[in-house]
Amino acid sequence: MTDLVSIARSFFAPGKGILAEDESIPSATAHLAKYGIPASVEMRRQYRDLFLGAEGIEQYISGAILFSETLLQKGNDKKLFPKSLVARGVVPGVKVDLGTEPIPSAAFGTGSTSPNELITQGLLDLPERLALYKKQGAVFTKWRAVFRIEGDELPTAAAIHENAKRLAGYAKDVQMEGLVPIIEPEVLLDGKHSRARSGAVIAEVLTILFSVLDEQSVDRASIILKTSMALSGSESAKKDTPEEVAEATISALLASVPRQIAGIVFLSGGQTPDQATENLAAITRRAKEVNAPWPLTFSYLRALEEEALSVWKGKEENVPAARAAFLARLAKVSAALN
Ligand code: 13P
């Protein structure tokens, strides 16, 4: 096994997953605003420290995805975040995409545009940035593409192909630099679609993505896939049971994901903490029943942080109680992997 493959596999240690703490500055600002917390460089440092500095996280997490700003910040322990994580046995990684923009109409040929679809940016200076992030302590990376479901029209084949090409270009650059790539084609929960449509879109996106990764000779063995679960849209009246989610999710993944990848991690995507926990437990059970070929775990942000942020409210005196809420949720999500 190459080093990259063994690092990629190490994230799937029993009961452990990956904490996503990697929101960009605009996303972190919007997220904190939901809890009435004003954003600043220092407030973001305290926000990251609330989670990364919580004692005992290493029981439940094998890795943490940071934002580039956070690689250079210090926790309350006065250590750079990547160093402090490594000292506790948690592997630091970094989000390397530069966010999304509307897809240019040129991608669709003359006469058709897709103002509602997004393309992820960040390939241009990626090799230089990867070399820098590696020096700053990153061992793995993440790139997120976003797909919105709208009836049978979205996502379009053009949007899927262009995002797949960029995800493959990213993964290739990352492997060349000696880092592990997480590829994250997120199919959004927003919308009125059915769970079946969500599963079909996940399978379609992943089928195309893995064929483009093969065309570009990306090594499958050190790839980690970060995926959405197959869920009914947040504006549909349907409330899926965990068993329904598990069945639809595992079927979509079995239909589209090669067995050779290092493993699959799930994003929480706007599910409540309880939903994300219960659905993960049902997915774990289903994967065992059908002998799914890949290791599975979580890589949540919102579902792990929501309860803690409601307690914290940006106030120093609330840190111990907020961390206790975070660790309690981490313990539940970890238990869902059994
Ligand atoms: P959620 O779990 O909130 O969907 O976030 C995952 C992620 O990768 C955030 O950057």
Residues whose N, C-alpha, C, O or C-beta is under 5 A from the ligand:
A	BS01	13P	A20 D22 L267 S268 G269 G270 S299 Y300 L301 R302 A303
